[in-house]
Amino acid sequence: MLFESACIPIPSELIMPFAGFLAAQGEMNLFAAIAAGSIGGTVGCIIAYIVGYKYGHLLEGPLRYIFPLNEVRRAQRWLARHGDSVGFFTRLLPAIRTFISLPMGMARAPFLRFIVYSFVGTTIWCTALAYVGWILGENWTEIKTYLHYGDVVILIALVVLLAYYVWKKKKRSRFV
């Protein structure tokens, strides 16, 4: 959970349900799994926030290929319009939750409120996913088969998106 929230896309949608499954099997405590996921996720948010706060200016340099500046600016405008509560609501959205802390740091969102909103949102997310794993515990071996196909689909989608992104950048640089 720490890595996911620190902008390394390791899907919590796989981690927390599996923790819930292990809790249903008696291998771990459900509340301890939720607490560990919430704390780890919040620490990851803090890391990404600090990176954005201290090193966000580097996005105008070589990091612009990883984090397009126009997307970061759009996120900053969104933060300015909707306020600090974005830290809470985006913790409940897949994919966005992984990266939002970086522009929040760049936008200099108030740190204490950022932590509180991030922790509460992350706790709700972890609880929901762990509970799903708990409920689906008996059918986990069947579900695991389908999750494997999901991993392949996600990997293919990432490769296609990366290729499209590089193609668009190359095409745009020819006309500039």
N, C-alpha and C positions, 0 to 999 in steps of 0.2 A: 504494500500500500504506500509505503514511503516513496519507492521509486516511481510509481504511477503519478503521484502528486508532485514529484520533482521533475515533471516533463519527460519522463521515460515511459513510453506507452506500454505498460504491462497491465493488462485489463483486470480491473477489480471485479468485473463481471465473471471472472473465472476464479479468482482468489477467494473472495468472501463466500460464495456459495459452497465451495469446497470446504472451507472452514466450518460452515454450518453443517455440512454432511458429516465431517469428522466429529463435530459436537453431538450430532444425533447418534453416532456410533459409539459414543462414550470415550472417544480419543482425546477430546479437549472440552473445556467449558465454553458454552456458547457466549456467555457474557464476557469472558476473558478474550475470546476471539474478536468480538465486536470492539472491545476496548483497545486491543492491540491494533486492529485495523484503523480505528479512529485516531489513535495517537500517532501511529506511523503515517497515516495520510496527512495529518496536520503538520507533522514535522517536515514532510515532503513539500507541503504548501509553503512553509516558512522558508525552506531552502530556495524554492523557485522565486518567491517574493524578493528575497535578499539579492539573488542573481539579477532580477529585473531592476531592482532599486539601485544597485551598485554598478552594474555592467550593461544596463539597457542601452546606453549610448553606443555600444559596440554593434548594435543592430544596424547602424548606418554603415558599418564596415563589412567584414567577411561573413558575419552571422546573418546578413540579410538574405542569404540563399536558403537558410534553414527557417528563419522566421521573417517572412516578407514584411517590410516596413509598413506598407499600406494596411496590412491586416492588423499589425500592432497598433497603428494610429486609430484604426476603426474601433478596436477594442478599448482604447483609451477614451475615445469620444463616448462610447457606450457607457463606460464606467462613470464619466463625468455627468452624463445625463441621468443615470439610474442610481448612482451613489454606491456606498459601501456594501449595501445588501446584496450586490452582485456576487460577492464572495460566498454568500449563503446559497443563493438560487443556482449558481453554476455548479455547485457541488452535487447537485441532483441531476445533472445532465451528462450523459455519456460523452466521451471525447473532449468536450469543452472543459470538463472538470480537470482534465489532465494538464491543460496549458494556461488556464486563466490567471494563475498566481503570478506569472511572469509579467503580463501587462499591468496587473494590479500593483506590483512593485514599481514598475516604470512610472505609473500614474501617481505614485506616492500615497496610496490609500492609507488611512490611519491604521497603524500596525496592530494595536490592541483589538480594535473592532474587526480587523481582517482575521486575526487568529480566532476570535470568538465565533464569528460567522462561519469561518471555514470548519472549525471543530464541530459545530452543531450540524451543519450540512453534511459533513463527512460521516458523522455518527448516524444520522438518519439513513444515508446511503448504505453504510456498512451493515446496519441493522436489517434493512430490507433485503439485501443480498444474502446475508447469513441466514435469515429466516427462510428464504426460498430454498437454500441448500438443506436446511433442517427438514423442511416439509418434503422435499424431493429425495431425501436420504435413501429410502428403500430402492429407488429406481436409478440410483447414481450410475451404475454400470451401463445402463441403456443410454442415459444422458451423455455420459463420457464419450460414447461413440459419435454422437451428433456434434459434441463440442469440438472433436477432432476435425470434422468437416468445416466447422465454423472457423477454426484456426487457419485452415487452408484458404478459405474464401477471404478472410481478412488479409492474409499475406499476399494473395494475388491482387486484391484491391489496393493495397499499399504500393505494390510494385507498379501497377497501372497508374495510380495517382502520381507517383514520383516521376515516372516517364512522361506523363502529360505535363507536369510542372516544369521539368527540364526542357521539354519541347516548346512550351509557351515562352519560357525565359529566352531561349535561343532565338525564337521567332521575333520576339519583341526587341531583342538587342540588335537584330539586323536592320530594323527600321529606325533606330535611334541615332 
